[in-house]
């Protein structure tokens, strides 16, 4: 136990110290790739090297790839290249406009939550083509639900981290039923208010590694912004992620 604690402290310190000389510092560039319906999807690529697998980072409603401006580089320090996606259902956050959403409107395509699944699938295919390795799929709010749905049937997924998933799709999709056969490792987190609903949502999931975390000392934050250093208890979320990732690889 002491060795595990020491390991986690060392890795946590490395992740938090984004200026560390020994850290896996990514080169960031904007990329595009086509969705299955030919819409051009915009994303930020956080590239470390071509030997690493990829982590796909998906934002919450009304947001953009800017949701991961602070956290993507930290995820890279876990040993991944990262792709922060602009899904077509979103707008702007942290000064970053959702370019896929803008283009979707220009093309007169629909921008519902389920429509955004195409963009996530395109990002998965892009990453898998580049590395030949399964990806970690990260979702926030509605995209957390899409991440769980996609990982149930997509063979290119290694594990899922879902921040505040829920039944966001009305009669178009009942998520609990759709993810009952999910078998890859799963990490879910939420606010205290969402905790019971999230527990019920994943209760039938068959994954052998299934971790639900709710912060004990705060009400929690909706979506992946719980990882931002401006939010109370963000360090605890990162420690739980480290524990999950250690077991999920």
HELIX and SHEET records of a PDB file:
HELIX    1   1 UNK A    2  UNK A   16  1                                  15    
HELIX    2   2 UNK A   65  UNK A   68  5                                   4    
HELIX    3   3 UNK A   72  UNK A   76  1                                   5    
HELIX    4   4 UNK A   99  UNK A  106  1                                   8    
HELIX    5   5 UNK A  114  UNK A  116  5                                   3    
HELIX    6   6 UNK A  117  UNK A  131  1                                  15    
HELIX    7   7 UNK A  142  UNK A  153  1                                  12    
HELIX    8   8 UNK A  170  UNK A  172  5                                   3    
HELIX    9   9 UNK A  175  UNK A  178  1                                   4    
HELIX   10  10 UNK A  195  UNK A  201  1                                   7    
HELIX   11  11 UNK A  224  UNK A  227  5                                   4    
HELIX   12  12 UNK A  234  UNK A  248  1                                  15    
SHEET    1   A 8 UNK A  27  UNK A  34  0                                        
SHEET    2   A 8 UNK A  40  UNK A  47 -1                                        
SHEET    3   A 8 UNK A  80  UNK A  85 -1                                        
SHEET    4   A 8 UNK A  53  UNK A  58  1                                        
SHEET    5   A 8 UNK A 135  UNK A 140  1                                        
SHEET    6   A 8 UNK A 157  UNK A 163  1                                        
SHEET    7   A 8 UNK A 185  UNK A 189  1                                        
SHEET    8   A 8 UNK A 210  UNK A 213  1                                        
SHEET    1   B 2 UNK A  92  UNK A  93  0                                        
SHEET    2   B 2 UNK A  96  UNK A  97 -1                                        
END                                                                             
